Amino acid sequence: MTGVVFDIQRFSTHDGPGIRTTVFLKGCSLRCAWCHNPESQEHAPALSFAPELCLACGGCERACPSGAHALVEDGHRLDRSLCRRCFLCADACPTPALERVGALRTVEEVMAEVQADRVFYDCTGGGLTVSGGEPMAQADFAQELLAAGRKAGIHTCMETSGAGAPADYERVAPVCDLFLWDVKDTDEARHTAYTGAPLEPLLANLRRVDGLEGAIILRCLLVGGVNTCMEHAAGIARIYAQLRHCEGVELLEYHPLGEGKRARFGLPQAQAGLRPPTEEEAAEVAETLRRDGIPVSIVSR
């Protein structure tokens, strides 16, 4: 069993309880305007190019069989239309200017890295978190990885938006100790406009997992000027009230981290006008939820 993994982050403290190892899988059907991991959207490995780190050594130009790289008077030019993604340029690059992002990994290989920090999980109540992208874009691999963690006696967690097949959630639920459920927005029109996908099928999967007694934390995004409103707070409260196994709400503040990444992967720039919520905006949404008796915290990324 193999999957396309683009990062393994050790000593993570924002992806579930305790100190965790977060495994990021490639692939996602959503196209969120605020995506902070745009390199994860495509399933296949991708080429990262950071021209400011280039030493102009010419190694990539010599290694590339398709002529995608050229050292010109104004710097290093990469023609992505010629790139075959053989990644020979990344192999030849002596700096992180060119990097392959995403590689096939087996469950055993990933678990060897996860197990290396077992002592920290045991001391802090941490464990393994599978994230993305959308892990359910590689549902078979995600299930096997979570099952391996469960078998090893490690707390398992998955961050998901609900963008997956209902049957896949039904078979993942028994091996996942906690679902971090990303609710991008609670308004159907806004959700479709900003993510490219309808909201209701994602919420149907949320209710399905709750019916299977899966422990859930709602992670609700706050984007300044988009959904920092009482309407969104009311929507979060309605979703929370429908669930029997939700442990609370985390309000995630939008961070423009993905904007710099987009340039490195040759992707279009993010939608204009997005901004982090102000401290007052985030606090008002949080206080509104607390008045309804909902456990809530604000998470800054």
Number of C-alpha atoms within 10 A of each C-alpha: 11 18 21 21 25 25 17 17 14 16 15 18 13 13 20 24 18 19 24 28 28 26 24 23 28 30 24 23 17 18 15 21 17 23 22 20 17 25 28 25 20 14 20 17 21 20 21 20 21 18 16 10 12 17 14 15 12 16 17 25 22 14 17 21 15 14 15 17 22 17 14 9 7 6 13 19 14 18 12 13 8 13 16 13 16 15 20 19 24 23 15 18 21 15 13 15 17 23 20 19 20 22 17 14 15 16 19 14 11 17 18 10 15 23 17 11 18 19 13 17 21 15 10 12 15 26 30 32 30 27 23 26 29 26 26 29 22 21 18 16 20 25 23 18 27 27 19 18 23 19 11 12 12 21 24 23 28 29 26 23 25 24 22 20 14 16 10 17 21 15 14 21 21 16 20 25 19 21 26 24 22 20 23 22 23 23 17 12 12 17 18 17 14 18 18 14 19 18 22 14 15 21 18 13 21 27 19 18 24 19 13 13 15 22 19 25 21 24 25 23 23 28 24 18 14 16 20 21 16 14 13 19 21 16 14 22 19 12 16 20 12 12 18 14 17 23 16 15 24 21 21 23 21 20 18 16 14 17 19 14 20 19 15 17 17 15 12 9 13 19 11 8 9 16 16 19 21 15 10 10 18 22 16 16 23 20 15 16 21 15 9 11 11 19 15 20 18 19 15 12 11
